[in-house]
Amino acid sequence: MELDFQKKEQILSEFKSNINNIVKNSNVKEVEVFEDYYQDKQIFGYVVERADELKAEVYTEYTGIEENQVLKNVHWFINDGENKSGPFNGLTAAIQQFLG
């Protein structure tokens, strides 16, 4: 089930707002917001690159069940070999820890 354009824009806007709040006053070189498909699921996420070039990729999947469950699961991958997944409310803490 694919989201309509307006809902996509709303989610991407929320991601941008969320990550911009997280990375304020942090050692961040670049933030890229993206949407993609993974195992037939529509996903939204962002890549955060620190000044030391470590990258964290964070994404959440659209479950297609109810609109209020769009941001149900979050997965993040850090290119130093650490992979994690968990509920969306764990996202902010994980990224803040990554950014130091």
Legacy VTK file of the C-alpha trace (Angstrom):
# vtk DataFile Version 3.0
C-alpha trace
ASCII
DATASET POLYDATA
POINTS 100 float
0.000 0.000 0.000
1.556 3.247 -1.113
0.981 6.563 0.582
-0.491 9.429 -1.340
1.757 12.363 -2.180
0.400 14.628 0.565
0.967 12.003 3.282
4.503 11.357 1.997
5.295 15.045 2.156
3.899 15.232 5.696
6.041 12.306 6.869
9.189 13.604 5.196
8.551 17.019 6.713
8.176 15.428 10.160
11.425 13.540 9.677
13.246 16.707 8.659
11.875 18.567 11.659
12.736 15.699 13.994
16.296 15.287 12.795
16.923 19.034 12.728
15.915 19.217 16.394
18.138 16.262 17.272
21.272 17.487 15.526
21.277 21.062 16.786
24.616 21.840 18.453
25.950 18.408 17.463
29.003 17.257 15.562
27.088 16.699 12.322
28.471 17.030 8.841
25.435 16.092 6.757
21.837 14.917 7.011
20.008 13.340 4.084
16.301 12.472 4.216
15.053 9.721 1.911
12.162 7.469 1.008
12.599 4.016 -0.474
11.230 0.474 -0.579
12.656 -2.447 1.387
11.232 -5.970 1.181
8.058 -4.593 -0.430
7.537 -2.055 2.357
7.606 1.681 1.861
10.169 3.217 4.185
11.189 6.723 5.177
14.383 7.683 6.879
17.539 9.690 6.991
21.284 9.300 7.003
23.314 11.287 9.510
27.033 11.743 8.931
29.275 12.909 11.730
32.362 15.021 11.171
34.492 11.894 11.725
32.620 10.334 8.758
30.725 7.711 10.766
27.250 7.417 9.308
23.990 6.325 10.880
21.095 5.308 8.674
17.694 5.469 10.325
14.453 4.400 8.742
10.901 3.544 9.635
8.413 1.518 7.667
4.874 2.365 6.672
2.751 -0.484 7.979
-0.344 0.301 5.960
-2.591 -0.649 8.872
-3.652 2.694 10.281
-2.344 6.181 9.671
-1.388 6.634 13.303
0.937 3.633 13.012
2.971 4.998 10.126
6.052 5.438 12.302
5.731 2.078 14.017
9.161 0.484 13.758
12.544 2.108 13.512
15.803 0.528 12.475
19.177 2.149 12.525
22.519 1.109 11.118
25.816 2.684 12.067
28.761 2.027 9.788
31.037 1.016 12.659
29.189 -2.310 12.628
26.427 -1.596 15.147
22.910 -2.508 14.008
19.829 -1.925 16.121
16.085 -1.815 15.810
13.334 -0.817 18.149
10.244 1.290 18.678
10.075 4.796 17.258
10.407 6.383 20.693
13.913 4.898 20.943
15.032 6.803 17.870
15.883 10.140 19.439
17.971 8.616 22.214
19.844 6.395 19.773
20.736 9.241 17.449
21.681 11.545 20.295
24.004 8.854 21.638
25.481 8.361 18.174
26.090 12.078 17.798
27.691 12.286 21.243
LINES 1 101
100 0 1 2 3 4 5 6 7 8 9 10 11 12 13 14 15 16 17 18 19 20 21 22 23 24 25 26 27 28 29 30 31 32 33 34 35 36 37 38 39 40 41 42 43 44 45 46 47 48 49 50 51 52 53 54 55 56 57 58 59 60 61 62 63 64 65 66 67 68 69 70 71 72 73 74 75 76 77 78 79 80 81 82 83 84 85 86 87 88 89 90 91 92 93 94 95 96 97 98 99
